[in-house]
């Protein structure tokens, strides 16, 4: 037993930065800085790096950027590979604000529901200008992408969304990343599977089988991704409550669902499942993939290809070294509105989600790096793993 413990202490422990900045966060359990930098350089070789924050980035010059103090990171999940973006508006599928406290010992994942009703500032992406207006927050990314393709669409979509989040919260992200959920299918493929608990029965609106047992779509889906109607004769796939080990196709499908959840939590349920999925991926990568010489190269490549990162003028190696005290089990998931619906119907916009006064106070606590104090008085905002 003692021999096993010593071996584990000598082996570097890795946790991928999917929930921190969209690159790779190295949690060093041993080894010197030179070895850490070498490992991080290999791990981040295929991470796409772009100027995503644009005009919304911190005022400080890049040469003065550093990792002192608390840090805020904006993660945006999309359901489309960059090479598939062809000028049509692309809505963000998930929006996660990550707060790392000033001593870098804890991280907090705060998901902003995609239906949150916000003011989106006016913006000109060079192809189709947007006059600004009050809409759902995921429309910000869409208006930034209109008329653009590939990486240009991602850059402008992220910039307008960052401006919107900054206007809503008063928080200027220090770094950001776009996570391609389709790319995560390749991550799960390398791992072989990803295991997690399904906390409420979840019915897929995307996958099902017809009367002959062949794959078929069970529902008609609107252009904005919402549910329109059931297709007769097709049985949808159902993810029952309990422990599951997902294959790549099932994993991607499960984290996309919001409409037919057993607890009727809609987007709050989906954000909870995505947070749980990110943490399951990290834990499984640490335990199953990163000590494997056969899996490691392909795993690094799959993670890298699923991300586009703006590191805020700080090298990914410095981020990894600076955050090495942040352990995967110190990543705490937070529910805006305590996970309870606070909906309102707005003419011309549809059903929107309004942030409660307590959610506004949560975001103020994030800005002041006092989130622990807020959670002591509002434990219902902490999501169960």
N, C-alpha and C positions, 0 to 999 in steps of 0.2 A: 504493500500500500504506500509506504513512504517513497519507494522508487518511482511509482506512478505520479505522486504529487510533485516530486522534484522535476520529472520530465515535463510536466505541464507548466511549471514555473519558468523553465528555460525556453519553452516554445512561445514565440510571439503570438499574442492573441489579437486577432483582427476583427474589426466590425466595420462593415461597409457604410459609407457616408450617405446612404440613401435618405436618412432622416436627419442629416446634419447640414450638408452643403451640396449634396448631389455628386460628390466625388468619393474619396475613400478616407475614412477616419481610422487611423491606426491606434489601437490600444496596446501599448507595448508592455508585455509581461516580462521582458528581458531584452538584453542586447543594447548596444550603444547607439548614439545618434547617427553615426555613419551608416551602420547597418539599417537603421530605421529609414533614413533618407533613400538608401538604395532600394529597399523594399517598396517604399511609397512611389518612387519613380517608376518602378516596374508596374505597380498596380494602377497608376493613373495614366499610363502611356496612351490608352485609347479613349480617355475621357475627352469629349468635345468641349472646348473652351471658347466662349463667345462673350461679347459685351452685351449682357442682357439687361442690366439695371439702367443703362442709358442716363438720361437726365435726372433720374430718381436716386442715383447713387449718392453716398455720403459726400459732403463738400470737400473733405480732406483730400489732398493730393495722393496719388497712388504711392509715391515714394515715402510718404509718411504713414501709410496704412500699417496697422499693427494689431496684434491680438489681445492687447490689454483690455481688461474690463469685460462687461457683459456683451454678448453678441446676439444679433437677430438675423435669421436666415429665412428666405422665402423659397418654398418648394412648390412647384406647380406640376401636377400630373396631367398628361394628355393621353389620348387613346388613339394616336396616329403617328406613325413614323415620320420623321422630317422629310424624307424623300417622297412621301405620299401627299404632302401639302401642296395644293395646286391653285391657290388663289381664293378658294372658298373660305368663309369665316370659320375659324377653329376655336371652339369653346374649351376652356380649361375644365378638366374632369374633377380635379381636386386641388384645393389651395391649403397649404399647411404653413403656418408661421412657427418657426423653431426658435425658442429662446434658450440661450446658454447663460447660466448665471456667471457673475464676475470672477469666481474662482474656478470656473470651468469644471465643476464637479457634478453638475446636474443639467439635464436638458429637458425641455418641455415642448410637446407637440400640440399646437392649437390649430385645429381645423376650422376654416371659415366656410360655412355652408355655401354651395354654389348659387343658391337662391337668395342670398343675403341682399337686401335692398340698399343700394348705395348710390352716391353721386359719383359718376365717372367723368373725369375732366376732359375737356376738348383736346383733340390730338390729331396730328397730321403725320401719317406714316409714309408720305411721299407717293402713295398710290391712290388712296381713298380717304380723305379727311373725315373726321368725326367731330360733330359740333358739341358733344358732351350731353349729359342728361342723367336722369335718375333711373337706374335699371338694376337687373340682377348682376351680382359681382362677376359671374363667369362671362358676361357679355363684354367685359373690359378686354379680355384676351382676344375675343373674337373681333372686336372693332380694330384692335391693333394689327390683326393679321390680314384684313380684307385686301384683296388684290395682290397679295404677295405670296411668294412660294418659298419652300424649304427653310433655310436658316434665317433669311430675312424676315419671314413671317414670324418665326419663333422669337427673334430679337425684339420686334416691335410689339408683338402680343404681350411679351413679358414686361416690357417697359411700361406700357399703358396699365397693365394690371398692378405693377409695383407702385405707380403713381396713385392708383386708386386705393390700394392698401395703405399707403402713406397718408393719404387724405383722410381715410377712415379711422386710422389708429394713432396717427402722429408718429409712427415708427418708421425710420429709414432703414431698410435691410442693409446689412453689411456685406452680404453675399447672397447668391441665389442659384437655383438649379431647376431645369425642366427634366422631369422623369417620364420616360416613354413606357407606359404600361405594357405595350406590345413587346417592347424589348425585354421586359421581365419574364416573358414566356421563355426566352432563351436562358435566363438565369435559372429558372426552375428546371429547365431541361438538363442543364449541367448538373444541378444538385440531384436530379432524379425525381424529386417531389418536394413539397413544402407542407409541413404539418402544423395545424392550428385548430383551435376550438371554434366551431360555428355556434354562436350564442343565441341565434333565433332562426327558425326555419326560413329559408331563402329560396324563392322561386325565380328561375331565370326567365327573362323576357327575350333572351337572345338565342338560347339553345334548347332543342327539344327533339322528339322523334315522331315520325308519322305512323300511320297504321301498319306499315310494313317494317317498322323498326329502323328506318333510315333517318339520318340527321335532317332536321327541318326547323325553320324559324317558327316559334309558337305564337308570335304577336306581330302586329304591324307597328312600326316605330316611326314617330314623327322625326322631322329633320333635326330638331333640337335635342333628340335623344329620349324624349318622353314617350310614354306608352299611349297608343291609340286604341287598338282593339285586338281581340283574340282571333287566331286563325283556327277555324274548325278542323277537327281531326288530328291536331298536333298536340302531343303531350309534352309540356315543358319539363325541363330538368329541375329537380328539387334537391337542394342541399339541406339535409335534415339536421336538427340540432344535435350537437355532440362533437367528438373529436374526428377530424378528417385529415387525410394526407392527400393533397391535391396534385394531379398531374398538371403539366403546363397549361393546357387548354382550360381545364376546370378552374385553376387558380386565377387566370385572367378574367374568366367569366364571373366568378364569385365576387371579386372586388369591384366589378362594374355595376352590380345590382343595387337598386334603391326603391323600386316601385312596389315590389311584392315581398316585403319582409314581414315575418310573423308578428313582430312587435309594432308594426306600422310606423317605424321611426324614420322612414324615407331617407333623406340625405344625411341625417344624423347617424342612421344605421350604416350607411355606406362609408361615411368618414371613419366611423369606429372600426369597421372591417378593414379598411385600407391601413389604418394605424396598426391594427393587430397583424396584418399581413407584412408590413414593413419590419416589424419587430421579429416576426417569425422567420423572415428571410435572413435577417442579421444573425439571429441565434443559430439557425441551421447552417449558415455559411461558416460561422465560428466553429461549430461542432463537427460538421460533416465534410466541409469542402476545403478549408484553408490549410489543413495539415496534410492534404492529399496531393502528392506530386503529380498525379494523373489528372485531377480535377482543377487544380489551381490555375494553370494558364488559361484554360477555357473559361473559368469562372471570372477571372479578372477581365478578360476580353468582353464577356457578356455584360458585366456590370458597367464597364466603361462605355460600351456602345449604347446603353440604355439611358445615358445622361448627357445633358449639355449644361455646362457650369460657368458661372461668373464668380470667380473667387474673390472679388473685391480688391484686387491689387495685391493680394497675399498669395504666395505660392501654395499649392496643395500640400507640399511637403511640410511647410511651416504650419499650415492648418492642422495637419496630422500630429505633428510634434506638440503644438500648443494645446491640443485637445486630448492628449493621451491619457489624462486622468478621468475622462468621461467614459464610464463603462456602459455597455448596452442595457444593464439592468437599472441604470439611473436615468433612463429616458422615460418620462412620465407623460402620458397622453391626457389631454384636457378636452372637455366637451363644452363648446359654447352653448349658452342658454341651458346649461346643465343637461343637455341632450333632449330637451323638451321642445316640441313645436310651438312656434309663436308666429303663426302665419296670418297673412292678410291678402285679400284680392285687390289688385290694382288694375284699373282699366287700361288696356293696351299692353300690359306687362304680364298679367296673369297672377298666379299665387306666388307671393314672395315671403321671405323670412326676415323678421325684424329682430335685431339684437336687443336683448333685455338690458335694463339698467345695470344689472350685475355683470353681464357680458362686457358692457362698456367699461366697468370698473376693472374687470379682468385685464382688458387690453391696456388700461392705464397702469395697472400693476406691472405688466410686462415692460412697458416703457420705462418705468422707474426701477426695474430689477427688484421688485418686491412681490413676486408671484407666490413665494412660500407664505407670506403673510396673508395674501388673499385666500389661498387654499385652506389655511387653518380655519378661516371663518366660513368657507364655502366648500366643504369636502365633497359635496354632490357634483362638483365640476370635474372631479377626477374620474377618468374612465377606467373600468375594469379591464384587465388584460384578457 
